[in-house]
Amino acid sequence: MSQASKQPTEDAEAPTTNVSSQLKEPQLTDQTRLLPHRQVLVVLFALSLCNLVTTLDQVVVSASLSTISSAFDAGSVSAWIPAAYLMTSTAFQPLYGRLSDIFGRKAAITLAMGIYIVGNLIAGFSRSVIQLIVFRAIAGVGDGGATTMVQIVISDVISLRDRGKFIGYAGGITAAGYTIGPIIGGALSQHASWRWSFWITLPVALSASIAILYLLPLKPVQGDMRSKLLMIDYVGVFLTLGACTMIMLPLVWGGVTFPWNSAIVLGPLIAGVVAVGMFCVWESKVARLPLVPMYIFRHMTVVGVYIGMFVNGFVFFSLLFYLPQFFQVILGYSPTRAGTYVIPFVISIIFSAIGAGLWVSRTGKYRFIVYGGFGVFAIACGCMTIFTAHTSPVVMVVLMIIAGLGTGATMQTTTVAAQASVERKDMAVVSAVRNFLRMLGGALALPSSAALLNNAMRASLDTFSLPSDIVTSIINNPSALRSYSDLAEFGLSTSQADDILTQGYNKGFKDIFILNAALTTLAFLASVVLIRHKQLLRGDEEQLKIEAKEELKKRKNLKETGIAEKVPVSEDIGMGSVSAAQI
């Protein structure tokens, strides 16, 4: 009988299982393969390259967004450039979790990197903002797989207790992306072409794909191609993508393109909510191998993690994309300088993530880090509401560092908490849903923040009784208010432009920061109420570690004697095969 309905209050509570779900689900291959320390570092290098690619992409594009918007004169829809990317990345993450269960981890992550490379390559050749949005959506399909597969593969090769530490090591490599990304994005948009914002990551992505093919020692999965294709939950994928699209569209349109109470805004929003309900019913009642098994939501800790990760993604992407715009539009900084000011925020995320991971691996406890992280995050976001054109840069940097500490402390520790709450067979899907909700938060953050900003700007411009075409031009390219030639064309003085920025954009950014503060406070309360401690130890992991070391020693001896057996590329490339106990 399932214990999922019991309150998870005891420290040593074991993960629970839904028996009925086990009976109807197809049998999947257990892909666990714990590796010795040296092999883990090699695998981690390949995975970290994938993280570096997605990190660089997010930060470089965010720093270049204002320039891209001006190039296409499309400020009112510019939020769709990152939002389309995040939308597809979000919607496809649960699918990649199941694809990796069905076809194998290496096949799933290689497919993801290939799609990402193609999408970003053609995005750089875009001739219109519509083309750019579509091509970025294609790249997002690949990003979603790369992001979620890194955590899933780490879960396969590293024990539960040690995961925080090694995820922290991976963060050290991705630090390069977070650190240099804002500078690269600003420099490319200012001194080269915005198109290089999409091409700059391609060499790293190609290197990561090659490393994955030759360095990941993952187990093959059983079954022929036809049976594997039949396992895919196509209806679930359709409902996920449809729900994400229909919920995000009205958030972009509302109050800017169409009134909030118009049918064209309310219709898709209601349809999106209905699609979410249909998805839940399908997954729980009909799907043979659901993308998201509904029984995982019976775990209080998992629910708490999911709420926290939705907020983490929402606020992180809101700050990542709109802090550079704040510095460019309100303070008049160049793209390069604006990108430089975001570096303290992203560096503090990395150090916080590494420190939190090491703490969890050393102590086996994560609640203190999660609670404290969301608490600090909420305080920092609340203080950001004071940001104006007259705020000291030192104060801004300090608050961004504090926000980064809260972001980093809650990013990877929550992964360990969620994985510890379920059985090994559910770790891939639990990790995928965790990433799905974090990216969903980010995908919703961008159009929501854009709506707040554009609505505040339009309200400010209305007080000057400007013609509608000028209002549209300023919203599409707010940096024009810093240009003397554009101001003369608009018939505005410098003081009037300053008033518009103060009344419009200052208020819009303040509204964004208030929303972020409210959400992080909610995440703090949810984590305290819902997240419980679980033992970071599975009964068979010590035996799996011993088997891994013995297998490595055996292969080393065979190679020394010159009689090592060749291992098929599809099963193992350069690493020892380690059997895993079935659950």
C-alpha positions in Angstrom: 0.0 0.0 0.0 1.4 3.4 -0.9 2.6 5.7 2.0 2.5 8.8 -0.1 -0.5 10.1 1.7 1.3 10.2 5.1 2.8 13.4 6.3 6.6 13.3 5.6 7.6 14.6 9.0 10.2 12.1 10.1 13.9 12.6 9.1 14.3 9.0 8.0 11.2 8.7 6.0 11.7 6.5 3.0 10.6 7.6 -0.5 7.1 6.4 -1.4 5.7 4.6 -4.3 2.4 4.6 -6.2 1.6 0.9 -6.7 -1.2 1.4 -9.2 1.1 3.5 -11.3 3.7 0.8 -11.2 1.3 -1.8 -12.5 0.2 0.1 -15.6 3.6 1.7 -16.6 5.9 -0.1 -19.0 9.1 -1.6 -17.6 12.0 0.8 -18.0 15.7 0.1 -17.8 17.4 1.3 -14.6 20.3 3.4 -15.9 22.0 4.0 -12.6 25.8 3.6 -13.0 27.7 5.0 -10.0 31.3 5.8 -11.0 34.6 6.3 -9.1 35.8 9.8 -8.4 38.1 10.0 -11.4 35.5 8.9 -13.9 33.0 11.3 -12.4 35.2 14.2 -13.0 35.6 13.3 -16.7 31.8 12.9 -17.1 31.3 16.2 -15.2 33.6 18.0 -17.7 31.4 17.0 -20.6 28.2 17.9 -18.8 29.6 21.2 -17.6 30.2 22.2 -21.2 26.5 21.8 -21.8 25.8 24.0 -18.8 28.3 26.5 -20.1 26.5 26.7 -23.4 23.1 27.3 -21.9 24.5 29.8 -19.4 26.3 31.8 -22.0 23.2 31.8 -24.2 20.9 33.2 -21.5 23.3 35.9 -20.3 24.7 37.0 -23.7 21.2 37.4 -25.2 19.9 39.2 -22.1 22.7 41.8 -22.4 22.0 42.2 -26.1 18.2 42.4 -25.9 17.9 46.2 -25.9 20.1 46.4 -29.1 18.2 43.6 -30.8 14.9 45.4 -30.0 16.2 48.7 -31.5 17.6 46.9 -34.6 14.1 45.5 -35.4 12.3 48.5 -33.9 10.2 46.0 -32.0 10.3 47.0 -28.3 6.7 46.0 -27.7 7.3 42.4 -28.8 11.0 42.1 -27.9 10.1 40.1 -24.8 9.0 37.3 -27.1 12.6 36.8 -28.2 13.7 35.3 -24.9 10.1 34.2 -24.0 9.7 32.0 -27.1 13.1 30.4 -26.2 12.1 29.8 -22.6 8.6 28.6 -23.6 9.8 25.8 -25.8 12.6 25.0 -23.4 10.1 24.7 -20.6 7.4 22.7 -22.5 9.8 20.1 -23.8 11.7 19.4 -20.5 9.3 16.8 -19.2 9.5 15.1 -22.6 13.2 14.8 -22.4 13.0 13.2 -19.0 10.9 10.5 -20.5 12.9 10.3 -23.7 16.0 9.6 -21.7 14.1 6.8 -19.8 12.9 5.3 -23.1 15.9 5.8 -25.5 18.8 6.3 -23.1 20.5 9.4 -21.6 23.2 9.8 -24.3 20.7 9.7 -27.1 18.5 12.3 -25.4 21.2 14.8 -24.6 22.9 14.4 -28.0 19.6 15.1 -29.7 19.1 18.2 -27.5 22.5 19.7 -28.3 21.9 19.1 -32.1 18.6 20.9 -32.1 20.2 23.8 -30.1 23.0 24.2 -32.5 20.7 24.3 -35.6 18.3 26.7 -33.9 20.9 29.2 -32.9 22.7 29.0 -36.2 19.6 30.0 -38.2 18.6 32.6 -35.5 21.7 34.6 -36.4 20.5 34.9 -40.0 17.1 36.3 -39.1 15.8 39.1 -41.3 12.7 40.0 -39.2 11.8 39.8 -35.5 9.2 37.1 -36.4 11.9 34.9 -37.9 14.1 35.5 -34.9 11.3 34.5 -32.4 10.6 31.3 -34.4 14.3 30.3 -34.7 14.9 31.0 -31.0 11.9 28.8 -30.2 13.6 26.0 -32.1 16.9 26.6 -30.1 14.8 26.5 -26.9 13.7 22.9 -27.7 17.4 21.9 -27.5 18.1 24.0 -24.5 15.4 22.3 -22.5 16.9 18.9 -23.1 20.4 20.0 -22.3 19.4 21.7 -19.1 17.4 18.8 -17.7 19.6 16.0 -18.9 22.7 17.3 -17.1 21.0 16.9 -13.7 19.5 13.5 -14.7 22.9 12.1 -15.8 24.5 13.4 -12.6 21.9 11.5 -10.7 22.8 8.3 -12.6 26.6 8.4 -11.9 26.8 10.1 -8.5 25.3 9.0 -5.2 22.6 11.0 -3.6 24.8 12.3 -0.7 27.6 13.4 -3.1 25.5 15.1 -5.7 25.5 18.5 -4.1 29.3 18.6 -4.1 29.7 17.6 -7.7 26.9 19.9 -8.9 28.9 22.6 -7.1 32.0 21.7 -9.1 30.0 21.9 -12.3 29.0 25.4 -11.2 32.6 26.4 -11.1 32.8 25.8 -14.9 29.5 27.5 -15.6 30.8 30.5 -13.6 32.8 31.4 -16.7 29.6 31.7 -18.7 27.8 33.8 -16.0 30.9 36.0 -15.5 31.9 36.8 -19.1 28.4 36.5 -20.7 27.2 40.0 -19.9 30.4 41.5 -21.1 30.4 39.5 -24.3 26.7 40.3 -25.0 27.3 44.0 -24.5 30.5 44.1 -26.5 29.0 42.2 -29.4 25.9 44.4 -29.6 28.0 47.6 -29.3 31.0 46.8 -31.4 30.1 44.0 -33.7 26.6 42.7 -34.6 23.8 41.4 -32.5 23.8 38.3 -34.7 26.9 37.1 -32.9 24.9 36.9 -29.7 23.5 33.7 -31.1 26.6 32.4 -32.9 29.1 32.9 -30.1 28.0 29.7 -28.3 28.1 27.4 -31.3 31.8 26.3 -31.0 31.3 25.4 -27.3 28.0 23.6 -28.1 29.8 21.6 -30.8 32.6 20.7 -28.4 30.1 19.7 -25.8 28.3 17.4 -28.2 31.6 15.7 -29.2 32.6 15.3 -25.5 29.2 13.7 -24.7 29.5 11.2 -27.5 32.9 10.0 -26.3 33.0 10.5 -22.6 29.6 9.5 -21.2 29.6 5.8 -20.1 25.9 5.3 -20.0 24.0 2.1 -20.1 22.0 1.0 -23.2 18.2 0.6 -22.8 16.2 -2.4 -23.9 13.5 -2.6 -26.6 13.1 -2.1 -30.3 12.5 1.3 -31.9 8.8 0.8 -32.5 8.1 -0.2 -28.9 10.0 2.9 -27.7 8.2 5.3 -30.0 4.9 3.9 -28.8 5.9 4.7 -25.2 6.0 8.5 -25.8 3.1 10.4 -24.4 2.3 12.5 -27.5 -0.9 13.8 -26.1 0.9 15.0 -22.9 3.5 16.8 -25.1 0.7 18.5 -27.1 -1.2 19.7 -24.0 2.0 20.9 -22.3 3.1 23.0 -25.3 -0.5 24.3 -25.9 -1.0 25.3 -22.3 2.3 27.2 -22.1 1.6 29.0 -25.3 -2.0 30.0 -24.5 -1.1 31.2 -21.0 1.8 33.3 -22.2 0.2 35.0 -25.2 -2.3 37.0 -23.2 0.4 38.1 -20.8 2.3 39.6 -23.7 -0.8 41.2 -25.3 -2.6 42.4 -22.1 -2.7 46.1 -21.7 -0.3 46.7 -24.6 -1.6 45.2 -27.8 -5.2 44.5 -26.5 -7.2 45.5 -23.4 -7.0 43.1 -20.5 -10.8 42.5 -20.6 -10.9 41.8 -24.4 -11.9 38.4 -25.7 -8.6 38.0 -27.5 -6.8 38.2 -24.2 -9.2 36.3 -21.9 -9.9 33.6 -24.5 -6.4 32.1 -24.7 -5.9 32.6 -21.0 -9.0 30.5 -20.1 -8.1 28.0 -22.8 -4.7 27.6 -21.2 -6.1 26.9 -17.8 -8.5 24.4 -19.4 -5.5 22.7 -21.1 -3.7 22.5 -17.8 -6.7 20.7 -16.3 -6.9 18.3 -19.3 -3.2 17.6 -19.0 -3.6 16.6 -15.3 -6.6 14.3 -16.1 -4.8 12.7 -19.0 -1.6 12.1 -17.0 -3.4 10.7 -14.0 -6.1 8.6 -15.8 -5.1 7.8 -19.3 -1.4 8.1 -20.2 0.4 4.7 -20.2 3.8 6.3 -19.4 2.9 9.8 -18.2 5.3 12.7 -18.7 4.4 13.8 -15.2 3.1 11.1 -12.9 0.6 12.8 -10.6 1.5 10.7 -7.6 4.8 12.6 -7.2 2.7 15.6 -6.0 1.7 13.5 -2.9 5.1 14.3 -1.4 5.1 17.5 0.5 8.8 18.1 0.0 8.4 17.7 -3.8 5.5 20.2 -3.8 7.5 22.7 -1.7 10.5 22.3 -4.1 8.3 22.9 -7.1 6.8 26.1 -5.7 10.2 27.4 -4.8 11.7 26.5 -8.2 8.9 28.2 -10.1 9.6 31.4 -8.1 13.3 31.0 -8.4 13.0 30.8 -12.2 10.6 33.7 -12.4 12.7 36.1 -10.3 16.0 35.0 -11.7 15.1 35.5 -15.3 13.2 38.7 -14.5 16.4 40.2 -12.9 18.7 38.7 -15.5 16.9 40.3 -18.4 15.6 43.5 -16.9 18.5 44.7 -14.7 20.6 45.4 -17.9 17.6 47.3 -19.4 17.3 49.3 -16.2 20.9 50.4 -16.4 20.6 51.2 -20.1 17.3 53.0 -20.1 17.2 54.7 -16.7 20.9 55.3 -16.1 21.9 55.7 -19.8 24.7 53.1 -19.6 26.1 51.5 -22.7 25.3 47.8 -23.3 28.8 46.8 -22.3 28.7 48.8 -19.0 25.2 47.6 -18.3 26.3 44.0 -18.7 29.3 44.6 -16.4 27.0 45.7 -13.6 25.2 42.4 -13.7 28.4 40.4 -13.1 28.3 40.7 -9.3 24.8 39.2 -9.3 25.7 36.2 -11.4 29.1 35.6 -9.7 27.4 35.5 -6.3 25.0 32.9 -7.7 27.9 30.7 -8.6 29.7 30.9 -5.3 26.5 30.4 -3.4 25.6 27.4 -5.4 29.0 25.8 -4.9 29.0 26.6 -1.2 25.5 25.2 -0.7 26.4 22.0 -2.6 29.5 21.4 -0.5 27.5 22.0 2.7 24.9 19.5 1.7 27.4 16.8 0.8 29.4 17.3 4.0 26.4 17.4 6.4 23.7 15.6 4.6 21.3 18.4 5.5 19.7 20.9 3.2 16.7 22.6 4.9 18.7 25.4 6.6 20.2 26.3 3.2 16.9 26.3 1.4 15.1 28.3 4.1 17.9 30.8 4.5 18.3 31.2 0.7 14.7 32.1 0.1 14.6 34.4 3.1 17.7 36.3 1.9 16.3 36.4 -1.7 13.0 37.9 -0.5 14.8 40.6 1.5 17.0 41.6 -1.4 14.1 41.8 -3.8 12.2 43.9 -1.4 15.1 46.3 -1.1 15.4 46.6 -4.9 12.1 48.5 -5.0 14.2 51.6 -4.0 16.2 51.5 -7.3 15.9 54.9 -9.1 18.2 56.9 -11.3 19.6 58.5 -8.1 20.3 55.3 -6.2 24.0 54.8 -5.4 25.7 52.2 -7.7 27.3 50.6 -4.6 23.9 50.0 -3.0 22.6 48.5 -6.2 25.6 46.1 -6.5 25.3 45.1 -2.8 21.6 44.2 -3.2 22.3 42.3 -6.4 25.0 40.3 -4.6 22.6 39.4 -1.8 19.9 38.4 -4.3 22.4 36.2 -6.1 23.3 34.5 -2.8 19.7 33.6 -2.3 19.3 32.5 -5.9 22.3 30.2 -5.8 21.6 28.7 -2.4 18.2 27.5 -3.6 19.0 26.3 -7.1 20.7 22.9 -6.6 19.9 22.1 -2.9 16.2 21.8 -3.9 17.2 19.3 -6.6 18.7 17.0 -3.9 15.7 17.5 -1.7 13.2 16.5 -4.4 15.3 13.5 -5.5 15.7 12.3 -2.0 11.9 12.2 -1.6 11.2 9.7 -4.4 12.5 6.3 -5.5 15.3 6.0 -8.0 12.9 5.1 -10.9 11.2 8.5 -10.5 14.3 10.6 -10.2 14.5 11.5 -13.9 10.9 12.6 -14.2 11.0 14.5 -10.8 14.2 16.3 -12.0 12.6 17.1 -15.3 9.4 18.5 -13.7 11.5 20.5 -11.3 13.4 22.1 -14.3 10.1 22.5 -16.2 8.6 24.6 -13.4 11.7 26.7 -13.0 11.8 27.4 -16.7 8.0 28.0 -16.7 8.6 30.6 -14.1 11.2 32.2 -16.3 9.1 32.0 -19.4 6.2 33.7 -17.6 8.4 36.3 -16.0 9.5 37.9 -19.2 6.1 38.7 -20.7 4.7 39.6 -17.3 7.6 42.0 -16.6 7.3 43.4 -20.1 3.6 44.0 -19.6 4.2 45.8 -16.3 6.9 47.9 -18.0 5.0 48.7 -21.2 1.8 49.5 -19.3 3.6 51.9 -17.0 5.3 53.6 -20.0 2.1 54.0 -21.9 0.4 55.5 -18.9 3.3 58.0 -18.6 3.2 58.9 -22.3 -0.6 59.4 -22.2 -0.1 62.4 -19.9 1.8 64.2 -22.6 -1.0 63.8 -25.2 1.5 62.5 -27.8 0.3 61.1 -31.2 -0.2 57.3 -31.1 2.6 56.7 -33.6 5.1 58.5 -31.4 3.9 56.6 -28.4 4.4 53.3 -30.2 7.9 54.4 -31.4 9.0 55.2 -27.9 7.7 51.9 -26.5 9.4 50.0 -29.2 12.7 51.8 -28.7 12.8 53.5 -25.2 16.5 54.3 -25.7 15.3 57.0 -28.2 14.5 59.2 -25.2 18.3 59.5 -24.7 18.9 60.6 -28.3 18.8 64.3 -29.1 17.9 63.7 -32.7 15.0 61.4 -31.8 13.7 63.9 -29.2 13.6 66.6 -31.8 11.7 64.3 -34.1 9.2 63.5 -31.3 8.9 67.2 -30.3 10.0 66.5 -26.7 12.5 68.4 -24.6 15.2 66.7 -22.5 13.3 67.5 -19.3 10.1 66.0 -20.7 12.1 62.9 -21.7 13.4 62.7 -18.1 9.9 63.0 -16.8 8.7 60.2 -19.0 11.5 57.9 -17.9 10.9 58.8 -14.2 7.1 58.4 -14.3 7.0 55.5 -16.8 10.0 53.3 -16.7 10.9 53.9 -13.1 7.4 53.0 -12.0 7.5 49.9 -14.4 10.7 48.6 -12.9 9.5 49.3 -9.4 6.4 47.2 -10.1 8.6 44.4 -11.4 10.7 44.5 -8.2 7.5 44.5 -6.0 6.2 41.4 -7.8 9.5 39.7 -7.3 9.6 40.5 -3.6 6.0 39.1 -3.2 6.9 35.9 -5.0 10.1 35.2 -3.1 8.3 35.8 0.2 5.7 33.2 -0.9 8.6 30.7 -1.8 10.1 31.3 1.7 6.8 30.5 3.4 6.2 27.4 1.2 9.7 26.0 1.8 9.3 26.4 5.6 5.9 24.8 5.7 6.4 22.0 3.1 10.1 21.0 2.7 11.1 18.2 5.1 14.4 16.5 5.7 15.1 13.1 4.1 18.1 10.9 4.6 20.6 11.3 1.7 21.3 7.6 1.5 20.0 4.7 -0.5 20.5 1.2 0.6 22.3 -0.1 -2.5 24.6 2.9 -3.2 27.5 1.7 -1.2 27.4 -1.6 -3.0 27.2 0.1 -6.3 30.3 2.2 -5.4 32.3 -1.0 -4.5 31.2 -2.6 -7.8 32.3 0.4 -9.8 35.8 0.4 -8.2 36.2 -3.4 -8.7 35.2 -3.1 -12.3 37.6 -0.2 -12.9 40.4 -2.2 -11.3 39.5 -5.3 -13.4 39.6 -3.4 -16.6 42.9 -1.8 -15.7 44.5 -5.2 -15.1 43.1 -6.5 -18.4 44.5 -3.5 -20.3 47.9 -4.0 -18.6 48.0 -7.6 -19.8 46.9 -6.7 -23.3 43.7 -8.8 -23.3 41.1 -6.1 -22.5 37.9 -6.9 -24.3 36.5 -4.3 -26.7 33.3 -2.6 -25.5 30.6 -1.7 -28.0 30.4 2.1 -28.6 26.6 2.1 -27.9 27.2 0.6 -24.4 30.3 2.2 -23.1 33.0 4.5 -24.6 36.2 4.6 -22.6 34.7 3.7 -19.2 34.0 0.6 -17.3 30.6 -1.0 -17.3 29.1 -1.1 -13.8 25.9 -3.1 -13.1 23.2 -1.4 -11.1 20.9 -3.2 -8.7 17.3 -3.1 -9.8 14.8 -1.4 -7.5 
